[in-house]
Structure formats: C-alpha cells, structure tokens
Amino acid sequence: LAHVSSGATAAARAHERALGEARDEAAAEARTAQRKDAELARANDALQAATNDRDAAEATIQGLRRDLVRRGDALRVAEEDRDATIQQLQRELEATKRDAAKWKDDADALRTEAFVEATRLRDETQDARTRAREAAAAQAERLTAAERERDELRR
C-alpha cells in the first residue's frame, strides 16, 4: 500500500514538474511579448524622430524659401526640393507606421497566446490534482477494505 501511495505522490510530483516547465514556457512567451512591446516602443521613438526630422526639414526649407524669394526663379527649385523631401519623409513615416502596427499586432498575438497557454496549463493542473485526489481516495478505500478483511481473518 505504501508503494501505491508513493506512486500517486510520484505522479503528482511529476505533474508538478511538468507544470513548472509549462509555466517556464509561458514565462518565456511573456518575455517575448515584452520584447515585442519594447520593439514597438522603439518603433514609436523612430516614428517620433522621423516626425521631428520632417519638421526640421520643413523649417529648413521654409528658411531657404524666404531667401530664394528674393532671388526670383530659385524659389521654384526650392519648392520642388522641399516637396520631394517631404514626400520622401512621408513615405518613410508611413513605412515606420506600418512596422509599428505590425509589431503591436505581433505583441498582442503573443500576449493572447501566453494567456491561452496559461489557461490551458491551469486547467491541466486542476485535472491532474482531481485525478490525484481520486486515486488517493481509491487507494484509501482499498486500504480500508484490506484492513477489514485482515481483521475478519484474525477473528
């Protein structure tokens, strides 16, 4: 009977070890989600830097524009340059926005996967605990029956 009890205990311990490994895996997924969040923050910083660069370029272009107005036809060239610069910055800004949105979606998906995995592990743990309790109860019943039988044989 002690062997049966230690078997149930060993099974419970093995399950607890498996649960620990699953928790470690879920924690790794959570760290990955945190890294994705950090990447998103860096993308947002890059987006802000691009916006600042665009604003600075626009300010520079405006200064040039004022100077070139005095020179007549040179204004047209400056406006074309400014427009080209702004268009390039806008393309880069849109690409950065798309990247940031993708990183955010990736981070959201990882958070969802981590939650689903944690829920699954919790459910498995509850099921294993229930099975262990049921096995212990069945073992206790067998032990009680064996003791009664032994007592009856002694009489």
Secondary structure as UniProt FT lines:
FT   HELIX           2..69
FT   TURN            70..71
FT   HELIX           74..154
//
